[in-house]
Amino acid sequence: MKHVFLTGVPGVGKTTLVKKVCDAVVSAGVSVSGFYTEEVREQGRRVGFDVVSLTGDRGRLSRVSAQSAAGGRECRVGQYVVDLQSFESLALPLFRDITKENRDVIFDDIVSAVQDCLK
């Protein structure tokens, strides 16, 4: 199994690249699974991130907030509160499906600081 890690400062196009590579891989008939993160903007200002599965399902990953995340489990990354319940309900089933089905490529695009909250 090979791994590719893509890093860079915010706004350089990491997620755009992931989406384009995914489209190209799917067009080539390769079996894929996974998700990417997408920023959420309001009035031109970034207010958070959503998790988007490759099947198009979307869930809240984080938002700028002074309030606790749903379910009282809070993890804060800078100005963002991570919604662990929402993330887990969307992303964890994708990982379970990977073990049930033969996938050639798995996309996992998540802000690295958020990974610390999931440990």
C-alpha positions in Angstrom: 0.0 0.0 0.0 1.3 3.5 -0.9 0.5 6.7 0.8 0.5 10.3 -0.5 0.5 13.2 1.9 -0.4 16.6 0.7 0.4 19.6 2.8 0.5 23.4 2.4 -0.7 26.6 3.9 -4.4 27.5 3.9 -5.7 28.6 0.5 -3.1 27.1 -1.8 -5.6 24.5 -3.3 -5.1 21.3 -1.5 -8.8 20.4 -1.4 -9.3 21.5 -5.0 -6.4 19.2 -6.0 -7.9 16.3 -4.0 -11.3 16.8 -5.7 -9.8 16.9 -9.1 -7.6 13.8 -8.5 -10.7 12.0 -7.2 -12.7 12.9 -10.3 -9.9 11.7 -12.5 -9.5 8.4 -10.6 -13.2 7.7 -10.7 -13.3 8.5 -14.4 -10.6 5.9 -14.9 -12.8 3.3 -13.3 -10.9 3.0 -10.0 -12.9 2.0 -6.9 -12.7 4.9 -4.4 -14.0 5.7 -0.9 -13.4 8.5 1.6 -14.1 12.2 2.2 -12.6 15.6 1.9 -13.1 18.8 4.0 -14.5 21.9 2.5 -14.5 25.4 4.0 -17.8 27.1 4.8 -18.0 30.8 4.1 -20.5 33.4 5.1 -20.3 36.9 3.6 -16.8 36.1 2.2 -15.5 35.1 5.6 -14.5 31.5 6.6 -16.7 30.3 9.4 -15.8 26.7 9.5 -15.4 23.4 7.6 -17.7 20.6 6.5 -16.8 16.9 5.8 -18.0 15.8 2.4 -18.1 12.1 1.5 -17.2 11.0 -2.0 -20.9 10.1 -2.4 -21.9 13.7 -1.6 -23.1 13.3 2.0 -22.2 16.4 4.0 -21.7 17.0 7.7 -20.4 19.7 10.0 -16.8 19.4 11.0 -16.2 22.7 12.8 -17.5 26.3 13.2 -16.2 29.5 14.7 -18.0 29.6 18.0 -17.9 30.4 21.6 -20.4 27.6 22.3 -19.7 23.9 23.0 -20.1 21.4 20.2 -23.2 19.1 20.0 -23.4 16.5 22.8 -21.2 18.4 25.2 -18.0 16.9 23.8 -15.8 19.9 22.9 -12.6 20.1 21.1 -11.3 23.5 20.1 -8.7 24.1 17.3 -7.9 27.8 17.4 -11.1 29.7 16.8 -13.0 26.5 15.7 -15.1 24.2 17.7 -15.0 20.7 16.3 -18.3 18.9 16.1 -17.1 15.4 16.9 -20.6 13.8 16.9 -21.2 15.1 13.3 -17.8 14.1 12.1 -18.0 10.6 13.6 -21.5 10.0 12.2 -20.3 10.7 8.7 -16.7 9.6 8.6 -16.6 6.5 10.7 -19.1 4.5 8.5 -16.8 5.3 5.6 -13.9 3.5 7.3 -16.1 0.5 8.2 -17.2 0.3 4.5 -13.5 0.2 3.4 -13.1 -3.1 5.2 -16.2 -4.6 3.7 -15.5 -3.6 0.1 -12.3 -3.7 -2.0 -11.2 -0.1 -2.6 -8.2 0.8 -4.7 -8.0 4.4 -3.5 -9.0 5.9 -0.2 -9.3 9.7 0.2 -8.9 11.1 3.7 -8.6 14.9 3.7 -8.8 16.4 7.1 -7.1 19.3 8.8 -4.2 17.8 10.8 -5.0 19.8 14.0 -8.4 18.2 14.1 -6.9 14.8 14.1 -5.6 15.5 17.6 -9.2 15.8 18.8 -10.1 12.4 17.4 -7.4 10.5 19.4 
